[in-house]
Amino acid sequence: MSNNLPLIAITLGDVAGIGPEVVVKALALPEVWDVCRPLVIGDARALTEARLGIPIP
């Protein structure tokens, strides 16, 4: 990952909805990391619970 890539903020949305799962699935894609440095904004516990064993770089 290059520090020259743009920093992109991503919000989790409603933590009781599908937002955290969608964010986790997006972060698991190498293509996302190839084009930006994602910064997730939201509840860390909701993001951790949404991982469901999906590896995130």
PQR file of N, CA, C, O and H, with PARSE charges and radii, in Angstrom:
ATOM      1  N   MET A   1       0.842  -1.174   0.000 -0.4000 1.5000
ATOM      2  CA  MET A   1       0.000   0.000   0.000 -0.0000 2.0000
ATOM      3  C   MET A   1       0.885   1.234   0.000  0.5500 1.7000
ATOM      4  O   MET A   1       1.844   1.332   0.766 -0.5500 1.4000
ATOM      5  N   SER A   2       0.553   2.153  -0.855 -0.4000 1.5000
ATOM      6  CA  SER A   2       1.341   3.366  -0.987 -0.0000 2.0000
ATOM      7  C   SER A   2       0.699   4.519  -0.224  0.5500 1.7000
ATOM      8  O   SER A   2      -0.523   4.665  -0.222 -0.5500 1.4000
ATOM      9  H   SER A   2      -0.226   2.073  -1.476  0.4000 1.0000
ATOM     10  N   ASN A   3       1.522   5.330   0.419 -0.4000 1.5000
ATOM     11  CA  ASN A   3       1.005   6.518   1.098 -0.0000 2.0000
ATOM     12  C   ASN A   3       0.595   7.597   0.120  0.5500 1.7000
ATOM     13  O   ASN A   3       0.002   8.599   0.519 -0.5500 1.4000
ATOM     14  H   ASN A   3       2.515   5.211   0.418  0.4000 1.0000
ATOM     15  N   ASN A   4       0.904   7.410  -1.168 -0.4000 1.5000
ATOM     16  CA  ASN A   4       0.516   8.382  -2.181 -0.0000 2.0000
ATOM     17  C   ASN A   4      -0.920   8.195  -2.637  0.5500 1.7000
ATOM     18  O   ASN A   4      -1.457   9.041  -3.352 -0.5500 1.4000
ATOM     19  H   ASN A   4       1.387   6.596  -1.492  0.4000 1.0000
ATOM     20  N   LEU A   5      -1.548   7.100  -2.232 -0.4000 1.5000
ATOM     21  CA  LEU A   5      -2.934   6.851  -2.616 -0.0000 2.0000
ATOM     22  C   LEU A   5      -3.854   7.766  -1.818  0.5500 1.7000
ATOM     23  O   LEU A   5      -3.526   8.151  -0.696 -0.5500 1.4000
ATOM     24  H   LEU A   5      -1.112   6.413  -1.651  0.4000 1.0000
ATOM     25  N   PRO A   6      -5.018   8.120  -2.397 -0.5600 1.5000
ATOM     26  CA  PRO A   6      -5.939   8.992  -1.670  0.2800 2.0000
ATOM     27  C   PRO A   6      -6.524   8.294  -0.447  0.5500 1.7000
ATOM     28  O   PRO A   6      -6.773   7.088  -0.464 -0.5500 1.4000
ATOM     29  N   LEU A   7      -6.737   9.061   0.600 -0.4000 1.5000
ATOM     30  CA  LEU A   7      -7.382   8.572   1.806 -0.0000 2.0000
ATOM     31  C   LEU A   7      -8.889   8.727   1.603  0.5500 1.7000
ATOM     32  O   LEU A   7      -9.377   9.836   1.382 -0.5500 1.4000
ATOM     33  H   LEU A   7      -6.534  10.040   0.614  0.4000 1.0000
ATOM     34  N   ILE A   8      -9.617   7.624   1.676 -0.4000 1.5000
ATOM     35  CA  ILE A   8     -11.059   7.645   1.450 -0.0000 2.0000
ATOM     36  C   ILE A   8     -11.774   7.237   2.735  0.5500 1.7000
ATOM     37  O   ILE A   8     -11.526   6.155   3.269 -0.5500 1.4000
ATOM     38  H   ILE A   8      -9.220   6.724   1.855  0.4000 1.0000
ATOM     39  N   ALA A   9     -12.655   8.092   3.228 -0.4000 1.5000
ATOM     40  CA  ALA A   9     -13.434   7.789   4.430 -0.0000 2.0000
ATOM     41  C   ALA A   9     -14.675   7.000   4.039  0.5500 1.7000
ATOM     42  O   ALA A   9     -15.372   7.335   3.082 -0.5500 1.4000
ATOM     43  H   ALA A   9     -12.857   8.970   2.795  0.4000 1.0000
ATOM     44  N   ILE A  10     -14.934   5.931   4.810 -0.4000 1.5000
ATOM     45  CA  ILE A  10     -16.092   5.075   4.579 -0.0000 2.0000
ATOM     46  C   ILE A  10     -16.849   4.971   5.899  0.5500 1.7000
ATOM     47  O   ILE A  10     -16.274   4.576   6.914 -0.5500 1.4000
ATOM     48  H   ILE A  10     -14.367   5.658   5.588  0.4000 1.0000
ATOM     49  N   THR A  11     -18.133   5.322   5.892 -0.4000 1.5000
ATOM     50  CA  THR A  11     -18.926   5.208   7.118 -0.0000 2.0000
ATOM     51  C   THR A  11     -19.630   3.864   7.155  0.5500 1.7000
ATOM     52  O   THR A  11     -19.985   3.310   6.114 -0.5500 1.4000
ATOM     53  H   THR A  11     -18.600   5.642   5.068  0.4000 1.0000
ATOM     54  N   LEU A  12     -19.830   3.343   8.355 -0.4000 1.5000
ATOM     55  CA  LEU A  12     -20.501   2.060   8.516 -0.0000 2.0000
ATOM     56  C   LEU A  12     -22.001   2.161   8.316  0.5500 1.7000
ATOM     57  O   LEU A  12     -22.661   1.156   8.050 -0.5500 1.4000
ATOM     58  H   LEU A  12     -19.542   3.792   9.200  0.4000 1.0000
ATOM     59  N   GLY A  13     -22.537   3.341   8.437 -0.4000 1.5000
ATOM     60  CA  GLY A  13     -23.988   3.472   8.358 -0.0000 2.0000
ATOM     61  C   GLY A  13     -24.632   2.942   9.631  0.5500 1.7000
ATOM     62  O   GLY A  13     -24.042   3.009  10.709 -0.5500 1.4000
ATOM     63  H   GLY A  13     -22.001   4.157   8.653  0.4000 1.0000
ATOM     64  N   ASP A  14     -25.830   2.422   9.500 -0.4000 1.5000
ATOM     65  CA  ASP A  14     -26.565   1.886  10.648 -0.0000 2.0000
ATOM     66  C   ASP A  14     -25.915   0.577  11.066  0.5500 1.7000
ATOM     67  O   ASP A  14     -25.910  -0.384  10.297 -0.5500 1.4000
ATOM     68  H   ASP A  14     -26.309   2.368   8.625  0.4000 1.0000
ATOM     69  N   VAL A  15     -25.366   0.527  12.275 -0.4000 1.5000
ATOM     70  CA  VAL A  15     -24.661  -0.674  12.726 -0.0000 2.0000
ATOM     71  C   VAL A  15     -25.601  -1.854  12.913  0.5500 1.7000
ATOM     72  O   VAL A  15     -25.147  -2.996  12.982 -0.5500 1.4000
ATOM     73  H   VAL A  15     -25.370   1.308  12.900  0.4000 1.0000
ATOM     74  N   ALA A  16     -26.897  -1.602  12.997 -0.4000 1.5000
ATOM     75  CA  ALA A  16     -27.867  -2.684  13.109 -0.0000 2.0000
ATOM     76  C   ALA A  16     -28.310  -3.187  11.734  0.5500 1.7000
ATOM     77  O   ALA A  16     -29.053  -4.164  11.637 -0.5500 1.4000
ATOM     78  H   ALA A  16     -27.265  -0.674  12.941  0.4000 1.0000
ATOM     79  N   GLY A  17     -27.855  -2.525  10.681 -0.4000 1.5000
ATOM     80  CA  GLY A  17     -28.220  -2.919   9.323 -0.0000 2.0000
ATOM     81  C   GLY A  17     -27.112  -3.706   8.656  0.5500 1.7000
ATOM     82  O   GLY A  17     -26.318  -4.371   9.321 -0.5500 1.4000
ATOM     83  H   GLY A  17     -27.251  -1.732  10.759  0.4000 1.0000
ATOM     84  N   ILE A  18     -27.064  -3.624   7.330 -0.4000 1.5000
ATOM     85  CA  ILE A  18     -26.068  -4.393   6.572 -0.0000 2.0000
ATOM     86  C   ILE A  18     -24.785  -3.618   6.311  0.5500 1.7000
ATOM     87  O   ILE A  18     -23.848  -4.158   5.722 -0.5500 1.4000
ATOM     88  H   ILE A  18     -27.709  -3.083   6.789  0.4000 1.0000
ATOM     89  N   GLY A  19     -24.729  -2.358   6.741 -0.4000 1.5000
ATOM     90  CA  GLY A  19     -23.566  -1.510   6.483 -0.0000 2.0000
ATOM     91  C   GLY A  19     -22.237  -2.116   6.875  0.5500 1.7000
ATOM     92  O   GLY A  19     -21.321  -2.152   6.053 -0.5500 1.4000
ATOM     93  H   GLY A  19     -25.490  -1.920   7.219  0.4000 1.0000
ATOM     94  N   PRO A  20     -22.093  -2.596   8.107 -0.5600 1.5000
ATOM     95  CA  PRO A  20     -20.802  -3.164   8.504  0.2800 2.0000
ATOM     96  C   PRO A  20     -20.375  -4.359   7.644  0.5500 1.7000
ATOM     97  O   PRO A  20     -19.197  -4.490   7.313 -0.5500 1.4000
ATOM     98  N   GLU A  21     -21.313  -5.222   7.284 -0.4000 1.5000
ATOM     99  CA  GLU A  21     -20.977  -6.379   6.457 -0.0000 2.0000
ATOM    100  C   GLU A  21     -20.537  -5.957   5.060  0.5500 1.7000
ATOM    101  O   GLU A  21     -19.617  -6.544   4.489 -0.5500 1.4000
ATOM    102  H   GLU A  21     -22.270  -5.116   7.553  0.4000 1.0000
ATOM    103  N   VAL A  22     -21.192  -4.943   4.516 -0.4000 1.5000
ATOM    104  CA  VAL A  22     -20.833  -4.442   3.190 -0.0000 2.0000
ATOM    105  C   VAL A  22     -19.431  -3.835   3.217  0.5500 1.7000
ATOM    106  O   VAL A  22     -18.641  -4.053   2.299 -0.5500 1.4000
ATOM    107  H   VAL A  22     -21.939  -4.467   4.980  0.4000 1.0000
ATOM    108  N   VAL A  23     -19.126  -3.082   4.256 -0.4000 1.5000
ATOM    109  CA  VAL A  23     -17.802  -2.471   4.392 -0.0000 2.0000
ATOM    110  C   VAL A  23     -16.729  -3.545   4.514  0.5500 1.7000
ATOM    111  O   VAL A  23     -15.682  -3.446   3.874 -0.5500 1.4000
ATOM    112  H   VAL A  23     -19.768  -2.904   5.002  0.4000 1.0000
ATOM    113  N   VAL A  24     -16.974  -4.570   5.326 -0.4000 1.5000
ATOM    114  CA  VAL A  24     -16.002  -5.655   5.490 -0.0000 2.0000
ATOM    115  C   VAL A  24     -15.744  -6.352   4.164  0.5500 1.7000
ATOM    116  O   VAL A  24     -14.593  -6.613   3.815 -0.5500 1.4000
ATOM    117  H   VAL A  24     -17.824  -4.650   5.845  0.4000 1.0000
ATOM    118  N   LYS A  25     -16.794  -6.654   3.428 -0.4000 1.5000
ATOM    119  CA  LYS A  25     -16.620  -7.326   2.137 -0.0000 2.0000
ATOM    120  C   LYS A  25     -15.845  -6.446   1.154  0.5500 1.7000
ATOM    121  O   LYS A  25     -15.044  -6.950   0.367 -0.5500 1.4000
ATOM    122  H   LYS A  25     -17.730  -6.442   3.712  0.4000 1.0000
ATOM    123  N   ALA A  26     -16.081  -5.139   1.200 -0.4000 1.5000
ATOM    124  CA  ALA A  26     -15.334  -4.230   0.322 -0.0000 2.0000
ATOM    125  C   ALA A  26     -13.862  -4.176   0.718  0.5500 1.7000
ATOM    126  O   ALA A  26     -12.985  -4.175  -0.145 -0.5500 1.4000
ATOM    127  H   ALA A  26     -16.731  -4.730   1.840  0.4000 1.0000
ATOM    128  N   LEU A  27     -13.591  -4.131   2.019 -0.4000 1.5000
ATOM    129  CA  LEU A  27     -12.200  -4.059   2.488 -0.0000 2.0000
ATOM    130  C   LEU A  27     -11.425  -5.342   2.203  0.5500 1.7000
ATOM    131  O   LEU A  27     -10.195  -5.329   2.167 -0.5500 1.4000
ATOM    132  H   LEU A  27     -14.304  -4.132   2.720  0.4000 1.0000
ATOM    133  N   ALA A  28     -12.134  -6.442   2.003 -0.4000 1.5000
ATOM    134  CA  ALA A  28     -11.479  -7.711   1.707 -0.0000 2.0000
ATOM    135  C   ALA A  28     -11.006  -7.787   0.254  0.5500 1.7000
ATOM    136  O   ALA A  28     -10.256  -8.695  -0.103 -0.5500 1.4000
ATOM    137  H   ALA A  28     -13.134  -6.453   2.032  0.4000 1.0000
ATOM    138  N   LEU A  29     -11.434  -6.849  -0.579 -0.4000 1.5000
ATOM    139  CA  LEU A  29     -11.052  -6.847  -1.996 -0.0000 2.0000
ATOM    140  C   LEU A  29      -9.705  -6.155  -2.196  0.5500 1.7000
ATOM    141  O   LEU A  29      -9.540  -5.000  -1.803 -0.5500 1.4000
ATOM    142  H   LEU A  29     -12.044  -6.111  -0.289  0.4000 1.0000
ATOM    143  N   PRO A  30      -8.749  -6.845  -2.798 -0.5600 1.5000
ATOM    144  CA  PRO A  30      -7.445  -6.213  -3.057  0.2800 2.0000
ATOM    145  C   PRO A  30      -7.564  -4.970  -3.935  0.5500 1.7000
ATOM    146  O   PRO A  30      -6.760  -4.045  -3.819 -0.5500 1.4000
ATOM    147  N   GLU A  31      -8.556  -4.949  -4.805 -0.4000 1.5000
ATOM    148  CA  GLU A  31      -8.730  -3.796  -5.702 -0.0000 2.0000
ATOM    149  C   GLU A  31      -8.967  -2.511  -4.930  0.5500 1.7000
ATOM    150  O   GLU A  31      -8.542  -1.440  -5.363 -0.5500 1.4000
ATOM    151  H   GLU A  31      -9.209  -5.700  -4.899  0.4000 1.0000
ATOM    152  N   VAL A  32      -9.634  -2.604  -3.803 -0.4000 1.5000
ATOM    153  CA  VAL A  32      -9.893  -1.411  -2.982 -0.0000 2.0000
ATOM    154  C   VAL A  32      -8.568  -0.838  -2.479  0.5500 1.7000
ATOM    155  O   VAL A  32      -8.342   0.371  -2.532 -0.5500 1.4000
ATOM    156  H   VAL A  32      -9.980  -3.474  -3.451  0.4000 1.0000
ATOM    157  N   TRP A  33      -7.694  -1.725  -1.990 -0.4000 1.5000
ATOM    158  CA  TRP A  33      -6.407  -1.308  -1.437 -0.0000 2.0000
ATOM    159  C   TRP A  33      -5.444  -0.842  -2.530  0.5500 1.7000
ATOM    160  O   TRP A  33      -4.494  -0.114  -2.245 -0.5500 1.4000
ATOM    161  H   TRP A  33      -7.877  -2.707  -1.948  0.4000 1.0000
ATOM    162  N   ASP A  34      -5.679  -1.254  -3.774 -0.4000 1.5000
ATOM    163  CA  ASP A  34      -4.835  -0.828  -4.898 -0.0000 2.0000
ATOM    164  C   ASP A  34      -5.081   0.625  -5.284  0.5500 1.7000
ATOM    165  O   ASP A  34      -4.198   1.280  -5.837 -0.5500 1.4000
ATOM    166  H   ASP A  34      -6.451  -1.846  -4.006  0.4000 1.0000
ATOM    167  N   VAL A  35      -6.288   1.133  -4.991 -0.4000 1.5000
ATOM    168  CA  VAL A  35      -6.645   2.472  -5.462 -0.0000 2.0000
ATOM    169  C   VAL A  35      -6.800   3.518  -4.364  0.5500 1.7000
ATOM    170  O   VAL A  35      -6.880   4.711  -4.655 -0.5500 1.4000
ATOM    171  H   VAL A  35      -7.005   0.600  -4.542  0.4000 1.0000
ATOM    172  N   CYS A  36      -6.844   3.073  -3.070 -0.4000 1.5000
ATOM    173  CA  CYS A  36      -7.026   4.051  -2.000 -0.0000 2.0000
ATOM    174  C   CYS A  36      -6.551   3.499  -0.667  0.5500 1.7000
ATOM    175  O   CYS A  36      -6.238   2.317  -0.529 -0.5500 1.4000
ATOM    176  H   CYS A  36      -6.779   2.103  -2.833  0.4000 1.0000
ATOM    177  N   ARG A  37      -6.507   4.404   0.314 -0.4000 1.5000
ATOM    178  CA  ARG A  37      -6.248   4.037   1.707 -0.0000 2.0000
ATOM    179  C   ARG A  37      -7.566   4.237   2.451  0.5500 1.7000
ATOM    180  O   ARG A  37      -7.887   5.360   2.841 -0.5500 1.4000
ATOM    181  H   ARG A  37      -6.760   5.365   0.202  0.4000 1.0000
ATOM    182  N   PRO A  38      -8.336   3.160   2.656 -0.5600 1.5000
ATOM    183  CA  PRO A  38      -9.645   3.320   3.289  0.2800 2.0000
ATOM    184  C   PRO A  38      -9.540   3.648   4.776  0.5500 1.7000
ATOM    185  O   PRO A  38      -8.711   3.088   5.493 -0.5500 1.4000
ATOM    186  N   LEU A  39     -10.384   4.553   5.219 -0.4000 1.5000
ATOM    187  CA  LEU A  39     -10.490   4.932   6.621 -0.0000 2.0000
ATOM    188  C   LEU A  39     -11.935   4.703   7.029  0.5500 1.7000
ATOM    189  O   LEU A  39     -12.822   5.446   6.607 -0.5500 1.4000
ATOM    190  H   LEU A  39     -11.058   5.008   4.636  0.4000 1.0000
ATOM    191  N   VAL A  40     -12.184   3.683   7.847 -0.4000 1.5000
ATOM    192  CA  VAL A  40     -13.543   3.354   8.249 -0.0000 2.0000
ATOM    193  C   VAL A  40     -13.923   4.192   9.466  0.5500 1.7000
ATOM    194  O   VAL A  40     -13.184   4.261  10.448 -0.5500 1.4000
ATOM    195  H   VAL A  40     -11.463   3.080   8.189  0.4000 1.0000
ATOM    196  N   ILE A  41     -15.084   4.823   9.378 -0.4000 1.5000
ATOM    197  CA  ILE A  41     -15.602   5.650  10.458 -0.0000 2.0000
ATOM    198  C   ILE A  41     -16.865   4.985  10.994  0.5500 1.7000
ATOM    199  O   ILE A  41     -17.838   4.784  10.267 -0.5500 1.4000
ATOM    200  H   ILE A  41     -15.684   4.767   8.579  0.4000 1.0000
ATOM    201  N   GLY A  42     -16.830   4.652  12.266 -0.4000 1.5000
ATOM    202  CA  GLY A  42     -17.995   4.020  12.874 -0.0000 2.0000
ATOM    203  C   GLY A  42     -17.587   3.233  14.101  0.5500 1.7000
ATOM    204  O   GLY A  42     -16.465   3.355  14.593 -0.5500 1.4000
ATOM    205  H   GLY A  42     -16.040   4.815  12.857  0.4000 1.0000
ATOM    206  N   ASP A  43     -18.507   2.429  14.584 -0.4000 1.5000
ATOM    207  CA  ASP A  43     -18.297   1.647  15.795 -0.0000 2.0000
ATOM    208  C   ASP A  43     -17.352   0.479  15.522  0.5500 1.7000
ATOM    209  O   ASP A  43     -17.648  -0.385  14.697 -0.5500 1.4000
ATOM    210  H   ASP A  43     -19.418   2.330  14.184  0.4000 1.0000
ATOM    211  N   ALA A  44     -16.211   0.456  16.219 -0.4000 1.5000
ATOM    212  CA  ALA A  44     -15.205  -0.589  16.002 -0.0000 2.0000
ATOM    213  C   ALA A  44     -15.757  -1.966  16.344  0.5500 1.7000
ATOM    214  O   ALA A  44     -15.432  -2.943  15.670 -0.5500 1.4000
ATOM    215  H   ALA A  44     -15.970   1.158  16.889  0.4000 1.0000
ATOM    216  N   ARG A  45     -16.572  -2.060  17.360 -0.4000 1.5000
ATOM    217  CA  ARG A  45     -17.136  -3.360  17.742 -0.0000 2.0000
ATOM    218  C   ARG A  45     -18.048  -3.901  16.635  0.5500 1.7000
ATOM    219  O   ARG A  45     -18.017  -5.097  16.342 -0.5500 1.4000
ATOM    220  H   ARG A  45     -16.837  -1.267  17.908  0.4000 1.0000
ATOM    221  N   ALA A  46     -18.844  -3.050  16.031 -0.4000 1.5000
ATOM    222  CA  ALA A  46     -19.723  -3.495  14.947 -0.0000 2.0000
ATOM    223  C   ALA A  46     -18.902  -3.994  13.758  0.5500 1.7000
ATOM    224  O   ALA A  46     -19.262  -4.982  13.118 -0.5500 1.4000
ATOM    225  H   ALA A  46     -18.869  -2.079  16.269  0.4000 1.0000
ATOM    226  N   LEU A  47     -17.806  -3.310  13.469 -0.4000 1.5000
ATOM    227  CA  LEU A  47     -16.946  -3.730  12.361 -0.0000 2.0000
ATOM    228  C   LEU A  47     -16.288  -5.067  12.681  0.5500 1.7000
ATOM    229  O   LEU A  47     -16.218  -5.941  11.818 -0.5500 1.4000
ATOM    230  H   LEU A  47     -17.514  -2.507  13.989  0.4000 1.0000
ATOM    231  N   THR A  48     -15.808  -5.236  13.900 -0.4000 1.5000
ATOM    232  CA  THR A  48     -15.174  -6.488  14.306 -0.0000 2.0000
ATOM    233  C   THR A  48     -16.164  -7.645  14.252  0.5500 1.7000
ATOM    234  O   THR A  48     -15.824  -8.728  13.775 -0.5500 1.4000
ATOM    235  H   THR A  48     -15.865  -4.526  14.601  0.4000 1.0000
ATOM    236  N   GLU A  49     -17.372  -7.430  14.730 -0.4000 1.5000
ATOM    237  CA  GLU A  49     -18.389  -8.482  14.711 -0.0000 2.0000
ATOM    238  C   GLU A  49     -18.818  -8.829  13.294  0.5500 1.7000
ATOM    239  O   GLU A  49     -19.209  -9.967  13.031 -0.5500 1.4000
ATOM    240  H   GLU A  49     -17.648  -6.551  15.118  0.4000 1.0000
ATOM    241  N   ALA A  50     -18.754  -7.879  12.386 -0.4000 1.5000
ATOM    242  CA  ALA A  50     -19.169  -8.106  10.999 -0.0000 2.0000
ATOM    243  C   ALA A  50     -18.126  -8.865  10.194  0.5500 1.7000
ATOM    244  O   ALA A  50     -18.427  -9.351   9.104 -0.5500 1.4000
ATOM    245  H   ALA A  50     -18.437  -6.955  12.599  0.4000 1.0000
ATOM    246  N   ARG A  51     -16.903  -8.977  10.707 -0.4000 1.5000
ATOM    247  CA  ARG A  51     -15.825  -9.629   9.936 -0.0000 2.0000
ATOM    248  C   ARG A  51     -16.146 -11.074   9.619  0.5500 1.7000
ATOM    249  O   ARG A  51     -15.854 -11.532   8.514 -0.5500 1.4000
ATOM    250  H   ARG A  51     -16.658  -8.582  11.592  0.4000 1.0000
ATOM    251  N   LEU A  52     -16.728 -11.797  10.532 -0.4000 1.5000
ATOM    252  CA  LEU A  52     -17.150 -13.180  10.299 -0.0000 2.0000
ATOM    253  C   LEU A  52     -16.064 -14.029   9.651  0.5500 1.7000
ATOM    254  O   LEU A  52     -16.343 -14.832   8.760 -0.5500 1.4000
ATOM    255  H   LEU A  52     -16.965 -11.426  11.430  0.4000 1.0000
ATOM    256  N   GLY A  53     -14.846 -13.851  10.094 -0.4000 1.5000
ATOM    257  CA  GLY A  53     -13.740 -14.659   9.572 -0.0000 2.0000
ATOM    258  C   GLY A  53     -13.174 -14.191   8.246  0.5500 1.7000
ATOM    259  O   GLY A  53     -12.301 -14.853   7.684 -0.5500 1.4000
ATOM    260  H   GLY A  53     -14.619 -13.199  10.818  0.4000 1.0000
ATOM    261  N   ILE A  54     -13.652 -13.060   7.730 -0.4000 1.5000
ATOM    262  CA  ILE A  54     -13.143 -12.528   6.455 -0.0000 2.0000
ATOM    263  C   ILE A  54     -11.835 -11.797   6.731  0.5500 1.7000
ATOM    264  O   ILE A  54     -11.813 -10.847   7.513 -0.5500 1.4000
ATOM    265  H   ILE A  54     -14.361 -12.523   8.186  0.4000 1.0000
ATOM    266  N   PRO A  55     -10.743 -12.230   6.097 -0.5600 1.5000
ATOM    267  CA  PRO A  55      -9.466 -11.543   6.333  0.2800 2.0000
ATOM    268  C   PRO A  55      -9.430 -10.176   5.670  0.5500 1.7000
ATOM    269  O   PRO A  55      -9.831 -10.021   4.517 -0.5500 1.4000
ATOM    270  N   ILE A  56      -8.951  -9.198   6.406 -0.4000 1.5000
ATOM    271  CA  ILE A  56      -8.803  -7.839   5.883 -0.0000 2.0000
ATOM    272  C   ILE A  56      -7.327  -7.489   5.968  0.5500 1.7000
ATOM    273  O   ILE A  56      -6.703  -7.664   7.014 -0.5500 1.4000
ATOM    274  H   ILE A  56      -8.626  -9.325   7.343  0.4000 1.0000
ATOM    275  N   PRO A  57      -6.765  -6.992   4.864 -0.5600 1.5000
ATOM    276  CA  PRO A  57      -5.321  -6.648   4.873  0.2800 2.0000
ATOM    277  C   PRO A  57      -4.977  -5.635   5.952  0.5500 1.7000
ATOM    278  O   PRO A  57      -3.817  -5.247   6.087 -0.5500 1.4000
TER
END
